[in-house]
């Protein structure tokens, strides 16, 4: 069964989708739950909500949720690499391409980022252009900027 749940956060309404006891998708503000999904507050979806809220409150840096994602071998290698980008830091698309052994694939990394089914949990917002400019984010650049700023503030407060 596929279950979905939406909830309000400080940066907009998020949604989570679950299948077979694993989180399969994070819906960013503006995205809707597909029609074939059963709306239900499952234990996993409520835990996902709690962890995302803790992250947005600056209290959580890593997620501890059972996840599942599908994509091409290239996409899954990109998404796996993104999970290694430390909280409060950024990498360029080229850095990610190099990390997966394909240094000329920066544009393809951007496309894989855009298709990331679990944004925030798989931190694609931490990927920026080589020049340091914020480009491309499925949820919009405003949300990407807010997430990066949140992480920057938390890191600064730890010093």
LUMSETI-522915 format. One record per atom (N, C-alpha, C): chain; atom name; x, y negated, z negated. Coordinates in Angstrom, 3 decimals. Atoms other than C-alpha are relative to their C-alpha. Layout:
<fibas>
+-------+------+----------+----------+----------+
: kette : atom :       c1 :       c2 :       c3 :
+-------+------+----------+----------+----------+
:     A :   CA :        X :        Y :        Z :
...
+-------+------+----------+----------+----------+
</fibas>
This chain:
<fibas>
+-------+------+----------+----------+----------+
: kette : atom :       c1 :       c2 :       c3 :
+-------+------+----------+----------+----------+
:     A :    N :    0.834 :    1.196 :    0.000 :
:     A :   CA :    0.000 :    0.000 :    0.000 :
:     A :    C :    0.872 :   -1.250 :    0.000 :
:     A :    N :   -0.672 :    1.293 :   -0.022 :
:     A :   CA :    1.047 :   -3.546 :    0.652 :
:     A :    C :   -0.760 :   -0.963 :   -0.908 :
:     A :    N :    0.600 :    0.940 :    0.939 :
:     A :   CA :    0.417 :   -6.052 :   -2.129 :
:     A :    C :    0.652 :   -1.368 :    0.157 :
:     A :    N :   -0.516 :    1.356 :   -0.074 :
:     A :   CA :    0.801 :   -9.810 :   -2.147 :
:     A :    C :   -0.509 :   -0.841 :   -1.144 :
:     A :    N :    0.330 :    0.890 :    1.112 :
:     A :   CA :    0.717 :  -12.583 :   -4.699 :
:     A :    C :    0.589 :   -1.368 :    0.311 :
:     A :    N :   -0.487 :    1.369 :   -0.198 :
:     A :   CA :    1.023 :  -16.384 :   -4.394 :
:     A :    C :   -0.006 :   -0.725 :   -1.329 :
:     A :    N :   -0.085 :    0.760 :    1.240 :
:     A :   CA :    2.049 :  -18.793 :   -7.115 :
:     A :    C :    0.638 :   -1.359 :    0.265 :
:     A :    N :   -0.496 :    1.372 :   -0.138 :
:     A :   CA :    2.822 :  -22.470 :   -7.535 :
:     A :    C :    1.302 :   -0.154 :   -0.772 :
:     A :    N :   -1.267 :    0.300 :    0.661 :
:     A :   CA :    6.348 :  -23.638 :   -8.367 :
:     A :    C :    0.240 :   -1.503 :    0.061 :
:     A :    N :   -0.332 :    1.423 :   -0.015 :
:     A :   CA :    8.034 :  -26.976 :   -8.846 :
:     A :    C :    0.316 :   -0.513 :    1.407 :
:     A :    N :   -0.279 :    0.467 :   -1.369 :
:     A :   CA :    8.869 :  -27.057 :   -5.114 :
:     A :    C :   -1.047 :    0.485 :    1.009 :
:     A :    N :    1.061 :   -0.418 :   -0.898 :
:     A :   CA :    5.649 :  -25.635 :   -3.677 :
:     A :    C :   -0.482 :    1.408 :   -0.299 :
:     A :    N :    0.614 :   -1.317 :    0.192 :
:     A :   CA :    3.610 :  -22.476 :   -3.349 :
:     A :    C :    0.832 :    1.094 :    0.669 :
:     A :    N :   -0.755 :   -1.143 :   -0.482 :
:     A :   CA :    5.566 :  -19.256 :   -2.983 :
:     A :    C :   -0.906 :    1.214 :    0.049 :
:     A :    N :    0.693 :   -1.270 :   -0.033 :
:     A :   CA :    4.371 :  -15.787 :   -2.131 :
:     A :    C :    1.005 :    1.135 :   -0.032 :
:     A :    N :   -0.826 :   -1.195 :    0.035 :
:     A :   CA :    5.761 :  -12.330 :   -2.696 :
:     A :    C :   -0.806 :    1.151 :    0.562 :
:     A :    N :    0.643 :   -1.192 :   -0.526 :
:     A :   CA :    4.974 :   -9.093 :   -0.871 :
:     A :    C :    0.747 :    1.218 :   -0.514 :
:     A :    N :   -0.544 :   -1.239 :    0.545 :
:     A :   CA :    5.505 :   -5.607 :   -2.260 :
:     A :    C :   -0.505 :    1.180 :    0.798 :
:     A :    N :    0.369 :   -1.263 :   -0.622 :
:     A :   CA :    5.510 :   -2.192 :   -0.648 :
:     A :    C :    0.790 :    1.113 :   -0.673 :
:     A :    N :   -0.651 :   -1.172 :    0.601 :
:     A :   CA :    6.266 :    1.160 :   -2.296 :
:     A :    C :    0.906 :   -0.354 :   -1.175 :
:     A :    N :   -0.748 :    0.343 :    1.196 :
:     A :   CA :    7.469 :   -0.456 :   -5.512 :
:     A :    C :    1.231 :   -0.845 :    0.231 :
:     A :    N :   -1.148 :    0.863 :   -0.307 :
:     A :   CA :    9.952 :   -2.777 :   -3.780 :
:     A :    C :   -0.504 :   -1.327 :    0.564 :
:     A :    N :    0.297 :    1.305 :   -0.556 :
:     A :   CA :    9.873 :   -6.467 :   -2.980 :
:     A :    C :    0.501 :   -0.023 :    1.439 :
:     A :    N :   -0.390 :   -0.039 :   -1.412 :
:     A :   CA :    9.876 :   -6.795 :    0.814 :
:     A :    C :    0.019 :   -1.374 :    0.667 :
:     A :    N :    0.029 :    1.320 :   -0.636 :
:     A :   CA :    9.277 :  -10.488 :    1.468 :
:     A :    C :   -0.262 :   -1.084 :   -1.039 :
:     A :    N :    0.280 :    1.227 :    0.735 :
:     A :   CA :    9.429 :  -13.913 :   -0.125 :
:     A :    C :   -0.573 :   -0.975 :    1.015 :
:     A :    N :    0.632 :    0.996 :   -0.860 :
:     A :   CA :    7.054 :  -16.398 :    1.454 :
:     A :    C :    0.298 :   -1.375 :   -0.573 :
:     A :    N :   -0.333 :    1.354 :    0.414 :
:     A :   CA :    8.259 :  -19.981 :    1.270 :
:     A :    C :   -1.216 :   -0.904 :    0.153 :
:     A :    N :    1.127 :    0.922 :   -0.150 :
:     A :   CA :    5.933 :  -22.992 :    0.941 :
:     A :    C :   -0.364 :   -0.205 :    1.467 :
:     A :    N :    0.505 :    0.155 :   -1.363 :
:     A :   CA :    3.777 :  -23.245 :    4.055 :
:     A :    C :   -0.232 :    1.317 :    0.717 :
:     A :    N :    0.214 :   -1.308 :   -0.613 :
:     A :   CA :    3.891 :  -19.523 :    4.871 :
:     A :    C :   -1.204 :    0.670 :   -0.667 :
:     A :    N :    1.209 :   -0.632 :    0.523 :
:     A :   CA :    0.739 :  -17.455 :    4.468 :
:     A :    C :    0.164 :    1.514 :   -0.115 :
:     A :    N :    0.011 :   -1.453 :    0.163 :
:     A :   CA :    0.128 :  -13.923 :    3.283 :
:     A :    C :   -0.751 :    0.612 :    1.183 :
:     A :    N :    0.696 :   -0.654 :   -1.115 :
:     A :   CA :   -0.745 :  -11.666 :    6.244 :
:     A :    C :   -1.342 :    0.587 :   -0.448 :
:     A :    N :    1.366 :   -0.435 :    0.318 :
:     A :   CA :   -4.376 :  -10.506 :    6.410 :
:     A :    C :   -0.091 :    1.432 :   -0.499 :
:     A :    N :    0.102 :   -1.410 :    0.376 :
:     A :   CA :   -3.646 :   -6.803 :    5.903 :
:     A :    C :    0.550 :    0.293 :   -1.398 :
:     A :    N :   -0.603 :   -0.144 :    1.323 :
:     A :   CA :   -2.180 :   -7.396 :    2.415 :
:     A :    C :   -1.084 :   -0.059 :   -1.080 :
:     A :    N :    0.905 :    0.022 :    1.149 :
:     A :   CA :   -4.077 :   -6.606 :   -0.797 :
:     A :    C :    0.557 :   -0.991 :   -1.015 :
:     A :    N :   -0.424 :    0.992 :    0.994 :
:     A :   CA :   -3.901 :   -9.579 :   -3.171 :
:     A :    C :   -0.180 :    0.627 :   -1.382 :
:     A :    N :    0.036 :   -0.659 :    1.302 :
:     A :   CA :   -3.000 :   -8.165 :   -6.570 :
:     A :    C :    1.225 :   -0.413 :   -0.813 :
:     A :    N :   -1.111 :    0.333 :    0.896 :
:     A :   CA :   -0.845 :   -9.132 :   -9.563 :
:     A :    C :    0.623 :    1.286 :   -0.524 :
:     A :    N :   -0.670 :   -1.213 :    0.458 :
:     A :   CA :    1.336 :   -6.040 :   -9.772 :
:     A :    C :    1.115 :   -0.369 :   -0.976 :
:     A :    N :   -1.096 :    0.222 :    0.946 :
:     A :   CA :    4.028 :   -5.642 :  -12.404 :
:     A :    C :    1.223 :   -0.572 :    0.724 :
:     A :    N :   -1.156 :    0.471 :   -0.753 :
:     A :   CA :    6.750 :   -6.126 :   -9.765 :
:     A :    C :   -0.198 :   -1.429 :    0.501 :
:     A :    N :    0.236 :    1.345 :   -0.523 :
:     A :   CA :    5.154 :   -9.203 :   -8.208 :
:     A :    C :    0.044 :   -1.043 :   -1.114 :
:     A :    N :   -0.065 :    0.924 :    1.134 :
:     A :   CA :    4.727 :  -10.828 :  -11.617 :
:     A :    C :    1.435 :   -0.174 :   -0.491 :
:     A :    N :   -1.407 :    0.099 :    0.380 :
:     A :   CA :    8.361 :  -10.025 :  -12.453 :
:     A :    C :    0.758 :   -0.848 :    1.020 :
:     A :    N :   -0.618 :    0.834 :   -1.029 :
:     A :   CA :    9.431 :  -11.545 :   -9.112 :
:     A :    C :   -0.327 :   -1.464 :   -0.208 :
:     A :    N :    0.424 :    1.374 :    0.299 :
:     A :   CA :    7.429 :  -14.662 :   -9.937 :
:     A :    C :    0.811 :   -0.549 :   -1.171 :
:     A :    N :   -0.733 :    0.444 :    1.197 :
:     A :   CA :    9.073 :  -14.881 :  -13.364 :
:     A :    C :    1.449 :   -0.317 :    0.348 :
:     A :    N :   -1.404 :    0.219 :   -0.331 :
:     A :   CA :   12.566 :  -14.540 :  -11.929 :
:     A :    C :    0.198 :   -1.204 :    0.923 :
:     A :    N :   -0.101 :    1.181 :   -0.877 :
:     A :   CA :   11.972 :  -17.123 :   -9.181 :
:     A :    C :   -0.214 :   -1.271 :   -0.811 :
:     A :    N :    0.218 :    1.168 :    0.859 :
:     A :   CA :   10.566 :  -19.555 :  -11.762 :
:     A :    C :    1.226 :   -0.282 :   -0.863 :
:     A :    N :   -1.213 :    0.183 :    0.801 :
:     A :   CA :   13.623 :  -18.971 :  -13.972 :
:     A :    C :    1.121 :   -0.589 :    0.856 :
:     A :    N :   -1.008 :    0.539 :   -0.913 :
:     A :   CA :   15.881 :  -19.623 :  -10.978 :
:     A :    C :   -0.264 :   -1.490 :    0.244 :
:     A :    N :    0.340 :    1.397 :   -0.299 :
:     A :   CA :   14.035 :  -22.855 :  -10.132 :
:     A :    C :    0.134 :   -0.898 :   -1.223 :
:     A :    N :   -0.205 :    0.751 :    1.245 :
:     A :   CA :   14.291 :  -23.919 :  -13.794 :
:     A :    C :    1.477 :   -0.058 :   -0.392 :
:     A :    N :   -1.427 :    0.017 :    0.270 :
:     A :   CA :   18.074 :  -23.411 :  -13.633 :
:     A :    C :    0.443 :    0.999 :   -1.055 :
:     A :    N :   -0.291 :   -0.980 :    1.046 :
:     A :   CA :   17.952 :  -20.465 :  -16.041 :
:     A :    C :    0.487 :    1.345 :    0.546 :
:     A :    N :   -0.385 :   -1.276 :   -0.600 :
:     A :   CA :   18.761 :  -17.627 :  -13.595 :
:     A :    C :    0.867 :   -0.262 :    1.218 :
:     A :    N :   -0.908 :    0.137 :   -1.140 :
:     A :   CA :   21.609 :  -17.238 :  -11.122 :
:     A :    C :   -0.034 :    1.206 :    0.916 :
:     A :    N :    0.074 :   -1.228 :   -0.786 :
:     A :   CA :   21.077 :  -13.673 :   -9.936 :
:     A :    C :   -1.355 :    0.650 :   -0.236 :
:     A :    N :    1.290 :   -0.686 :    0.098 :
:     A :   CA :   17.992 :  -11.600 :   -9.288 :
:     A :    C :    0.213 :    1.482 :   -0.251 :
:     A :    N :   -0.051 :   -1.414 :    0.342 :
:     A :   CA :   17.373 :   -8.152 :  -10.674 :
:     A :    C :   -1.361 :    0.609 :    0.341 :
:     A :    N :    1.277 :   -0.516 :   -0.498 :
:     A :   CA :   14.526 :   -6.823 :   -8.553 :
:     A :    C :    0.275 :    1.098 :    1.022 :
:     A :    N :   -0.147 :   -0.990 :   -1.068 :
:     A :   CA :   14.111 :   -3.709 :   -6.438 :
:     A :    C :   -0.460 :   -0.620 :    1.320 :
:     A :    N :    0.330 :    0.619 :   -1.286 :
:     A :   CA :   14.212 :   -4.947 :   -2.844 :
:     A :    C :    0.194 :    1.004 :    1.128 :
:     A :    N :   -0.165 :   -0.786 :   -1.212 :
:     A :   CA :   13.898 :   -3.446 :    0.605 :
:     A :    C :   -0.129 :   -0.948 :    1.175 :
:     A :    N :    0.112 :    0.798 :   -1.219 :
:     A :   CA :   14.570 :   -5.056 :    3.956 :
:     A :    C :    0.425 :    0.840 :    1.195 :
:     A :    N :   -0.316 :   -0.678 :   -1.256 :
:     A :   CA :   14.722 :   -3.868 :    7.536 :
:     A :    C :    0.422 :   -1.027 :    1.031 :
:     A :    N :   -0.450 :    0.845 :   -1.090 :
:     A :   CA :   16.481 :   -5.335 :   10.509 :
:     A :    C :    1.031 :    0.773 :    0.793 :
:     A :    N :   -1.068 :   -0.641 :   -0.765 :
:     A :   CA :   19.136 :   -4.566 :   13.060 :
:     A :    C :    1.210 :    0.186 :   -0.901 :
:     A :    N :   -1.231 :   -0.182 :    0.768 :
:     A :   CA :   22.524 :   -3.392 :   11.833 :
:     A :    C :    0.690 :   -1.344 :   -0.226 :
:     A :    N :   -0.624 :    1.316 :    0.135 :
:     A :   CA :   23.828 :   -6.902 :   12.493 :
:     A :    C :   -0.700 :   -0.821 :   -1.073 :
:     A :    N :    0.755 :    0.781 :    0.989 :
:     A :   CA :   21.054 :   -8.566 :   10.504 :
:     A :    C :    0.259 :    0.485 :   -1.418 :
:     A :    N :   -0.179 :   -0.520 :    1.360 :
:     A :   CA :   21.428 :   -6.253 :    7.535 :
:     A :    C :    1.429 :   -0.240 :   -0.494 :
:     A :    N :   -1.362 :    0.317 :    0.437 :
:     A :   CA :   25.200 :   -6.818 :    7.510 :
:     A :    C :    0.097 :   -1.469 :   -0.416 :
:     A :    N :    0.029 :    1.418 :    0.377 :
:     A :   CA :   24.583 :  -10.591 :    7.432 :
:     A :    C :   -0.672 :   -0.153 :   -1.359 :
:     A :    N :    0.729 :    0.147 :    1.262 :
:     A :   CA :   22.011 :  -10.281 :    4.642 :
:     A :    C :    0.794 :    0.562 :   -1.175 :
:     A :    N :   -0.851 :   -0.555 :    1.063 :
:     A :   CA :   24.360 :   -8.074 :    2.632 :
:     A :    C :    1.123 :   -0.975 :   -0.349 :
:     A :    N :   -1.069 :    0.966 :    0.232 :
:     A :   CA :   27.141 :  -10.637 :    3.061 :
:     A :    C :   -0.514 :   -1.218 :   -0.770 :
:     A :    N :    0.571 :    1.170 :    0.680 :
:     A :   CA :   24.851 :  -13.467 :    1.915 :
:     A :    C :   -0.116 :    0.235 :   -1.499 :
:     A :    N :    0.156 :   -0.316 :    1.421 :
:     A :   CA :   24.345 :  -11.688 :   -1.392 :
:     A :    C :    1.303 :   -0.193 :   -0.768 :
:     A :    N :   -1.300 :    0.206 :    0.639 :
:     A :   CA :   28.066 :  -12.220 :   -2.078 :
:     A :    C :    0.374 :   -1.476 :   -0.137 :
:     A :    N :   -0.290 :    1.435 :    0.132 :
:     A :   CA :   27.900 :  -16.038 :   -1.829 :
:     A :    C :   -0.401 :   -0.415 :   -1.413 :
:     A :    N :    0.230 :    0.324 :    1.409 :
:     A :   CA :   28.227 :  -17.234 :   -5.412 :
:     A :    C :   -0.974 :   -1.166 :   -0.176 :
:     A :    N :    0.911 :    1.068 :    0.418 :
:     A :   CA :   25.604 :  -19.401 :   -7.075 :
:     A :    C :    0.758 :   -1.326 :   -0.025 :
:     A :    N :   -0.590 :    1.331 :    0.037 :
:     A :   CA :   26.339 :  -23.083 :   -6.577 :
:     A :    C :    1.102 :   -0.230 :    1.008 :
:     A :    N :   -1.012 :    0.168 :   -1.047 :
:     A :   CA :   28.684 :  -22.526 :   -3.635 :
:     A :    C :   -0.675 :    0.156 :    1.355 :
:     A :    N :    0.514 :   -0.181 :   -1.357 :
:     A :   CA :   28.221 :  -22.552 :    0.114 :
:     A :    C :    1.079 :    0.631 :    0.864 :
:     A :    N :   -0.867 :   -0.511 :   -1.062 :
:     A :   CA :   29.725 :  -20.790 :    3.095 :
:     A :    C :   -0.538 :   -0.543 :    1.309 :
:     A :    N :    0.466 :    0.407 :   -1.325 :
:     A :   CA :   29.587 :  -21.802 :    6.723 :
:     A :    C :   -0.499 :    1.238 :    0.746 :
:     A :    N :    0.444 :   -1.105 :   -0.855 :
:     A :   CA :   27.928 :  -19.701 :    9.391 :
:     A :    C :    1.216 :    0.776 :    0.511 :
:     A :    N :   -1.230 :   -0.644 :   -0.464 :
:     A :   CA :   31.427 :  -19.017 :   10.676 :
:     A :    C :    0.614 :    0.863 :   -1.103 :
:     A :    N :   -0.515 :   -0.787 :    1.132 :
:     A :   CA :   32.560 :  -17.867 :    7.197 :
:     A :    C :   -0.737 :    1.334 :   -0.114 :
:     A :    N :    0.795 :   -1.226 :    0.100 :
:     A :   CA :   29.711 :  -15.366 :    7.134 :
:     A :    C :    0.344 :    0.926 :    1.165 :
:     A :    N :   -0.362 :   -0.811 :   -1.171 :
:     A :   CA :   30.537 :  -14.194 :   10.662 :
:     A :    C :    1.341 :    0.700 :   -0.223 :
:     A :    N :   -1.318 :   -0.589 :    0.286 :
:     A :   CA :   34.140 :  -13.626 :    9.609 :
:     A :    C :   -0.141 :    1.101 :   -1.051 :
:     A :    N :    0.145 :   -0.976 :    1.091 :
:     A :   CA :   33.029 :  -11.793 :    6.454 :
:     A :    C :   -0.582 :    1.327 :    0.470 :
:     A :    N :    0.577 :   -1.251 :   -0.513 :
:     A :   CA :   31.140 :   -9.234 :    8.547 :
:     A :    C :    0.827 :    0.560 :    1.161 :
:     A :    N :   -0.902 :   -0.513 :   -1.019 :
:     A :   CA :   34.052 :   -8.763 :   10.955 :
:     A :    C :   -0.358 :   -0.386 :    1.417 :
:     A :    N :    0.421 :    0.437 :   -1.323 :
:     A :   CA :   32.526 :  -10.674 :   13.855 :
:     A :    C :    0.150 :   -1.525 :    0.082 :
:     A :    N :   -0.240 :    1.436 :    0.148 :
:     A :   CA :   34.149 :  -14.149 :   13.826 :
:     A :    C :   -0.623 :   -0.901 :    1.063 :
:     A :    N :    0.606 :    0.824 :   -1.055 :
:     A :   CA :   32.529 :  -15.323 :   17.056 :
:     A :    C :   -1.529 :    0.000 :   -0.049 :
:     A :    N :    1.455 :   -0.175 :    0.067 :
:     A :   CA :   28.970 :  -14.590 :   15.888 :
:     A :    C :   -0.712 :   -1.016 :   -0.887 :
:     A :    N :    0.600 :    0.992 :    0.892 :
:     A :   CA :   28.221 :  -17.808 :   13.969 :
:     A :    C :   -1.450 :   -0.317 :    0.378 :
:     A :    N :    1.385 :    0.292 :   -0.415 :
:     A :   CA :   25.090 :  -18.543 :   16.043 :
:     A :    C :   -0.931 :    1.155 :   -0.328 :
:     A :    N :    0.806 :   -1.179 :    0.319 :
:     A :   CA :   23.819 :  -15.012 :   15.606 :
:     A :    C :   -0.218 :    0.104 :   -1.512 :
:     A :    N :    0.176 :    0.046 :    1.452 :
:     A :   CA :   24.409 :  -15.367 :   11.856 :
:     A :    C :   -1.143 :   -0.954 :   -0.337 :
:     A :    N :    1.096 :    0.955 :    0.211 :
:     A :   CA :   22.118 :  -18.408 :   11.981 :
:     A :    C :   -1.350 :    0.609 :    0.311 :
:     A :    N :    1.263 :   -0.655 :   -0.357 :
:     A :   CA :   19.424 :  -16.379 :   13.723 :
:     A :    C :   -0.384 :    1.049 :   -1.044 :
:     A :    N :    0.278 :   -0.995 :    1.036 :
:     A :   CA :   19.752 :  -13.583 :   11.156 :
:     A :    C :   -0.448 :   -0.702 :   -1.281 :
:     A :    N :    0.408 :    0.778 :    1.174 :
:     A :   CA :   19.524 :  -16.188 :    8.376 :
:     A :    C :   -1.469 :   -0.377 :    0.096 :
:     A :    N :    1.384 :    0.431 :   -0.215 :
:     A :   CA :   16.271 :  -17.451 :    9.852 :
:     A :    C :   -0.989 :    1.146 :   -0.165 :
:     A :    N :    0.880 :   -1.172 :    0.114 :
:     A :   CA :   14.853 :  -13.930 :    9.782 :
:     A :    C :    0.134 :    0.706 :   -1.350 :
:     A :    N :   -0.182 :   -0.572 :    1.328 :
:     A :   CA :   15.935 :  -13.221 :    6.193 :
:     A :    C :   -1.374 :    0.158 :   -0.670 :
:     A :    N :    1.322 :   -0.198 :    0.583 :
:     A :   CA :   12.839 :  -11.636 :    4.627 :
:     A :    C :   -0.094 :   -0.374 :   -1.484 :
:     A :    N :   -0.013 :    0.243 :    1.446 :
:     A :   CA :   13.904 :  -12.451 :    1.053 :
:     A :    C :    0.803 :   -1.258 :   -0.357 :
:     A :    N :   -0.743 :    1.216 :    0.328 :
:     A :   CA :   15.061 :  -16.084 :    0.956 :
:     A :    C :   -0.029 :   -0.265 :   -1.502 :
:     A :    N :   -0.310 :    0.287 :    1.401 :
:     A :   CA :   16.343 :  -17.286 :   -2.434 :
:     A :    C :    0.605 :    1.243 :   -0.647 :
:     A :    N :   -0.557 :   -1.232 :    0.561 :
:     A :   CA :   16.842 :  -13.679 :   -3.558 :
:     A :    C :    1.241 :    0.408 :    0.794 :
:     A :    N :   -1.170 :   -0.105 :   -0.877 :
:     A :   CA :   19.159 :  -13.212 :   -0.577 :
:     A :    C :    0.273 :   -1.444 :    0.426 :
:     A :    N :   -0.131 :    1.462 :   -0.045 :
:     A :   CA :   20.568 :  -16.760 :   -0.689 :
:     A :    C :    0.469 :   -0.596 :    1.325 :
:     A :    N :   -0.345 :    0.570 :   -1.300 :
:     A :   CA :   20.532 :  -17.857 :    2.942 :
:     A :    C :    0.078 :   -1.525 :   -0.050 :
:     A :    N :   -0.084 :    1.460 :    0.130 :
:     A :   CA :   20.120 :  -21.453 :    1.721 :
:     A :    C :    1.430 :   -0.463 :   -0.273 :
:     A :    N :   -1.390 :    0.341 :    0.306 :
:     A :   CA :   23.816 :  -21.346 :    0.754 :
:     A :    C :    0.893 :   -0.023 :    1.240 :
:     A :    N :   -0.774 :    0.009 :   -1.241 :
:     A :   CA :   24.897 :  -21.214 :    4.408 :
:     A :    C :   -0.239 :   -1.333 :    0.705 :
:     A :    N :    0.050 :    1.328 :   -0.615 :
:     A :   CA :   25.719 :  -24.546 :    6.034 :
:     A :    C :    0.900 :   -0.023 :    1.231 :
:     A :    N :   -0.853 :    0.108 :   -1.191 :
:     A :   CA :   27.443 :  -25.782 :    9.169 :
:     A :    C :    1.464 :   -0.117 :   -0.405 :
:     A :    N :   -1.447 :    0.118 :    0.221 :
:     A :   CA :   31.238 :  -25.799 :    9.501 :
:     A :    C :    0.374 :   -1.396 :   -0.488 :
:     A :    N :   -0.286 :    1.391 :    0.377 :
:     A :   CA :   31.151 :  -29.589 :    9.078 :
:     A :    C :   -0.564 :   -0.355 :   -1.378 :
:     A :    N :    0.616 :    0.263 :    1.304 :
:     A :   CA :   29.211 :  -29.290 :    5.801 :
:     A :    C :   -1.410 :   -0.523 :    0.100 :
:     A :    N :    1.347 :    0.516 :   -0.216 :
:     A :   CA :   25.966 :  -30.483 :    7.336 :
:     A :    C :   -1.035 :    1.096 :   -0.266 :
:     A :    N :    1.096 :   -0.941 :    0.210 :
:     A :   CA :   22.705 :  -28.842 :    6.287 :
:     A :    C :   -0.756 :    0.159 :    1.307 :
:     A :    N :    0.776 :   -0.275 :   -1.211 :
:     A :   CA :   21.125 :  -27.175 :    9.284 :
:     A :    C :   -0.764 :    1.288 :   -0.204 :
:     A :    N :    0.782 :   -1.212 :   -0.059 :
:     A :   CA :   18.435 :  -24.591 :    9.758 :
:     A :    C :   -0.386 :    0.621 :   -1.321 :
:     A :    N :    0.536 :   -0.754 :    1.134 :
:     A :   CA :   16.234 :  -23.174 :    7.035 :
:     A :    C :   -1.469 :    0.243 :    0.299 :
:     A :    N :    1.372 :   -0.358 :   -0.342 :
:     A :   CA :   12.989 :  -21.320 :    7.594 :
:     A :    C :   -1.019 :   -0.818 :   -0.802 :
:     A :    N :    0.910 :    0.777 :    0.843 :
:     A :   CA :   11.384 :  -23.229 :    4.713 :
:     A :    C :    0.116 :   -1.496 :    0.193 :
:     A :    N :   -0.216 :    1.420 :   -0.243 :
:     A :   CA :   12.614 :  -26.575 :    6.025 :
:     A :    C :    1.224 :   -0.510 :   -0.742 :
:     A :    N :   -1.231 :    0.527 :    0.583 :
:     A :   CA :   15.696 :  -28.613 :    5.261 :
:     A :    C :   -0.224 :   -0.632 :   -1.365 :
:     A :    N :    0.277 :    0.593 :    1.297 :
:     A :   CA :   14.004 :  -30.369 :    2.343 :
:     A :    C :    0.104 :    1.041 :   -1.117 :
:     A :    N :   -0.080 :   -1.060 :    1.010 :
:     A :   CA :   13.649 :  -27.083 :    0.448 :
:     A :    C :    1.444 :    0.476 :   -0.142 :
:     A :    N :   -1.410 :   -0.412 :    0.059 :
:     A :   CA :   17.205 :  -26.039 :    1.357 :
:     A :    C :    0.792 :   -0.995 :   -0.837 :
:     A :    N :   -0.697 :    1.053 :    0.741 :
:     A :   CA :   18.474 :  -29.362 :    0.033 :
:     A :    C :   -0.337 :    0.085 :   -1.492 :
:     A :    N :    0.400 :   -0.098 :    1.408 :
:     A :   CA :   16.473 :  -28.963 :   -3.200 :
:     A :    C :    0.670 :    1.186 :   -0.697 :
:     A :    N :   -0.611 :   -1.190 :    0.595 :
:     A :   CA :   17.828 :  -25.452 :   -3.808 :
:     A :    C :    1.493 :   -0.216 :   -0.240 :
:     A :    N :   -1.431 :    0.260 :    0.153 :
:     A :   CA :   21.436 :  -26.510 :   -3.232 :
:     A :    C :    0.257 :   -1.036 :   -1.092 :
:     A :    N :   -0.149 :    1.028 :    1.036 :
:     A :   CA :   21.001 :  -29.579 :   -5.432 :
:     A :    C :   -0.251 :    0.593 :   -1.385 :
:     A :    N :    0.273 :   -0.684 :    1.270 :
:     A :   CA :   19.474 :  -27.464 :   -8.206 :
:     A :    C :    1.238 :    0.769 :   -0.461 :
:     A :    N :   -1.173 :   -0.795 :    0.353 :
:     A :   CA :   22.467 :  -25.124 :   -8.129 :
:     A :    C :    1.196 :   -0.889 :   -0.348 :
:     A :    N :   -1.102 :    0.926 :    0.278 :
:     A :   CA :   24.926 :  -28.041 :   -8.030 :
:     A :    C :   -0.145 :   -0.586 :   -1.407 :
:     A :    N :    0.249 :    0.598 :    1.321 :
:     A :   CA :   23.341 :  -29.650 :  -11.111 :
:     A :    C :    0.258 :    1.016 :   -1.109 :
:     A :    N :   -0.212 :   -1.035 :    1.016 :
:     A :   CA :   23.321 :  -26.379 :  -13.064 :
:     A :    C :    1.490 :    0.252 :   -0.195 :
:     A :    N :   -1.459 :   -0.241 :    0.096 :
:     A :   CA :   26.999 :  -25.771 :  -12.260 :
:     A :    C :    0.716 :   -1.154 :   -0.668 :
:     A :    N :   -0.632 :    1.175 :    0.624 :
:     A :   CA :   27.960 :  -29.325 :  -13.213 :
:     A :    C :   -0.269 :   -0.039 :   -1.502 :
:     A :    N :    0.359 :    0.015 :    1.417 :
:     A :   CA :   26.122 :  -29.006 :  -16.530 :
:     A :    C :    0.719 :    1.068 :   -0.801 :
:     A :    N :   -0.739 :   -1.073 :    0.675 :
:     A :   CA :   28.090 :  -25.859 :  -17.327 :
:     A :    C :    1.438 :   -0.403 :   -0.308 :
:     A :    N :   -1.409 :    0.395 :    0.166 :
:     A :   CA :   31.432 :  -27.675 :  -17.130 :
:     A :    C :    0.221 :   -0.716 :   -1.317 :
+-------+------+----------+----------+----------+
</fibas>
